Amino acid sequence: MRKIFITAFISLFYSLSTLAQNDKKEDEPIKLNEIIVTATRAQKNLKNVPITVQVVTAEDIRKSQATDFQSFLETEFAGINFTYDGGMPNINMMGFGGKYVLFLMDGERMAGETFDNIDYNRIDLDNIERIEIIKGASSSLYGSNALGGVINIITKNAKKPFEGNASYQYESIKSHKANVGVGSKQKWGSIRLTSFYNFREPYVLEDSEPLTVYKNGTAVTSEKGELNIAGFTTYGVTPKLTFNLSPKIDLVLTPNYYFSERNQGTESSRKLRDRYYNYTLSAKSNIALTESKKLSLSGAFDRYDKFNYFPLLKEKEKNYENTIWRAGMQYNQSLWEKHSLVAGAEIFSDELLSFRFDNTGTEAKENAQNYTAFTQQEWTLSSAFTLVTGARIDYHSLFKEHFTYRLSGMFKVEQFTFRGGFSTGFRSPTLKELYTNWFHPWGGGFQIMGNKDLKPETSNNLNLSVDFDSKKLNITAMTQLSSVRDKIAFRWTAASDTIRYVNFNGNTEIVSSEISATYHPTKAFRFKGSYAYYYISNSTGENRPHTFTVKAEYIPKRDALYIPNVVLSGKYVSATRIHDTDSNNNELYTYYEPYSIWHLQLFSKLPYHLTFTAGIDNLFDYVTKTTSFYSSISPGRTYLIGLKWTY
């Protein structure tokens, strides 16, 4: 399988070489002037970053008409998919699950998790300026949890003396989405206030065919079932204030409040529901010491609470509280013209209160701290070659010191940019993995036990990529090989009544690749396509290893009134087999069919700063035949209509 992948990658390179030879010299490269910060912790043009980064902008989000953050990621990227464990979303990014992908909001970590994933409903799509994605180990800059990559969400700043927006969107699945924002930029600084409200009714997916499980090669058919997809009510408010304290010093304050209520749609939901609350405050000051020397001081507090809510009694009971805080400093300096330095230090604290730490069901609290120093240096050795080195030391209160490092390079030749690098990664066991002691009452009932003897996971990561840019065509191909040691997962005890967190012996190999292309034949038309593949050794199932995305856009004149803009997009995910064994060591596997889902969006400018939007989700009305964690949860074809005012 690896030989096939390497052959395909080499073939792609030669194909691109032919394209370059046929491309006219007068064609100018596609502009790649987006300013990004995640890859190197310094502001740089995307085209000059030696580390492979994928960037999507507010304009990409606007054209997608996505109803939420996770559906946008899943539609936009072939290498990002979601499954639904217990009705809650689980990300998979090029073979890495949620506990290996570090999510940042303006560079700050996010508290709270369910099934190792953040609460994606916290993220307001309308307040995103851009999203920066690094795939592969990034622990040398971001520490634990960045073993599989980093997704940094950069929020908007006010850009005008007065600006405002308001929008409403209705979807036929009985979903409502509303946003209101207002901002102002003045000499003293700026202020931007954004808010959102989302509501969706719960619904039920029923099997049209029974699930078939193969036991030692013999088909065993179960009865038809159904799956309740939870509804929700969410809202949030985020002020963002920037103060220009002097010509060389600024201060950014960002508080946030978020609320969510989850309605499973079952009879028991009349009596019991889940509620979530989030409170955050971040502060950052940038100080220009000289023209070439900059210092930034930052700190953040984030608390995420979960409650059992009893609607009939109008009472609630806390069962979870995760509080994190961070304080740090970072120094950036340009040394001569071809050498730059980044150095910094951080303190991070993680505290978790949960009734699942004590088998009596009472609340218990655990905590851990981490102290960090890091550095990264960049050398421009020539106009064609740039080199980046990075190193980081983390001292964990439970697992002591850990070193990670990175070596990356970029080489440019005509319309090609080659990037490659080697990096190490690590992930410390979470407080949940260490201390859980809880009886799981569903599925027949079983005990879930943490393990205080767990070791941190470590990884070696090799990545390669090539970009081809011309006036009308951009092609990017990337591949990475990750070797993860001491991987943490569940294992059943001999009595088959308890599952326990353990370190697996040996290495787990993850091979992934992705190729994407954008073609702009005229100003009005743009076509995009991407393909992703990944393979995991020692896995009980390849979770949809092949995915494709396609998108066609017709946008004749963005600011012209009444002219319809049309976007057609689709995603295909391959079939998969999930393998398991039962308590008698019988070999089991289940086959899940491939499927594709397509979306059609239309939007048109109207007078008075209005934009009309309409769309069809799941254009060809695909509904899964058998419901499971690995199947689509789309209810079928739905229709959207909306109106947005922007000033």
Summary of the structure (lengths in Angstrom):
residues: 647
radius of gyration: 24.8
end to end distance: 53.0
largest distance: 74.6
contacts: 2095
relative contact order: 0.13
helix: 10%
strand: 59%
